[in-house]
Amino acid sequence: MTPNPRMEVTTKIGCSVRCSYCPQDVLIKAYKKTGGPTDLTMETFQECLNNTPTNMHITFNGMCEPWLNSHFTDMLLHTHETRRVKGLSTTLVKTTKEDLSRIKHIPIDQFTIHVPSDDDDMRVTVDDNYLDILETAINTMARQPSVLFFGKVHPEIKPLLKNVKKKGRLWNLHNRACHLESEVTRRRNLLMCNFLQVGVLQPNGDVVLCCNDYGMQHVLGNLTKQNWDSLYTGKEFQKISAGWKDPSSEILCWQCWNPRPRNPPEFKLL
């Protein structure tokens, strides 16, 4: 059975949460060269959706906290009406009880709340307001969110997680395809990626290859000007496809933590 195509959405460039393991500076520098707006507008979002397949699954877990865009709740509601909301990943920064009340009826397939740990790697203020919003999100949504954290969960948050069904630590911190400082490890095998055809929409309509392309090295095209299928028949994607078979190529995939050493299949449109 052919899987549904999926698109991740970045609602804003420049995330104020500034987690230490997220290469925001790389993204900001790369995006600035496009001259595009820093916030995704509702008009652009609707235009981009119109150029995607009707069975498209939308995931709001792009390269920024989605609620930093003041129109995000409207985008989520619009997506629920026209497409399937596959996922939402949020820190709840800038989220209000009104936002949660407006979306609580949506059965989001994969709703994940990233909560602070007991260090300062994630810059979220754990105060009474945050704890109130977190408790509301856990208890009122149509499907209870999963809760994830790195290391040890913040002690003030721990009591709220007693009845959460899905919670756990994330151990797979990585260098975001060498966009963060760490040892460069190039994979000397043929590649196959789990993120094939999960492009990430940027506020100007550009779609980059995947969730690790913070440097916008591979812009597949722009959904305000072309449709989804054309992104995966164009020159940039063909270059990437050829690069999977050549370890000496400079495609981002050879710097990535995710690809597995398997023979890449012939590419087919979903």
CORRA-V922944 format. One record per helix or strand of 2 or more residues. SS is the DSSP state (A for helix, B for strand). FROM is the first residue (numbers start at 0). LEN is the number of residues. If there is no record, write none. Layout:
ss=SS from=FROM len=LEN
ss=SS from=FROM len=LEN
This chain:
ss=B from=5 len=4
ss=A from=23 len=9
ss=A from=41 len=9
ss=B from=56 len=4
ss=A from=65 len=3
ss=A from=71 len=11
ss=B from=83 len=7
ss=A from=96 len=7
ss=B from=109 len=5
ss=A from=127 len=13
ss=B from=145 len=4
ss=A from=154 len=7
ss=B from=166 len=3
ss=B from=190 len=2
ss=B from=199 len=2
ss=B from=205 len=3
ss=B from=218 len=4
ss=A from=227 len=4
ss=A from=234 len=9
ss=A from=251 len=4
ss=B from=259 len=2
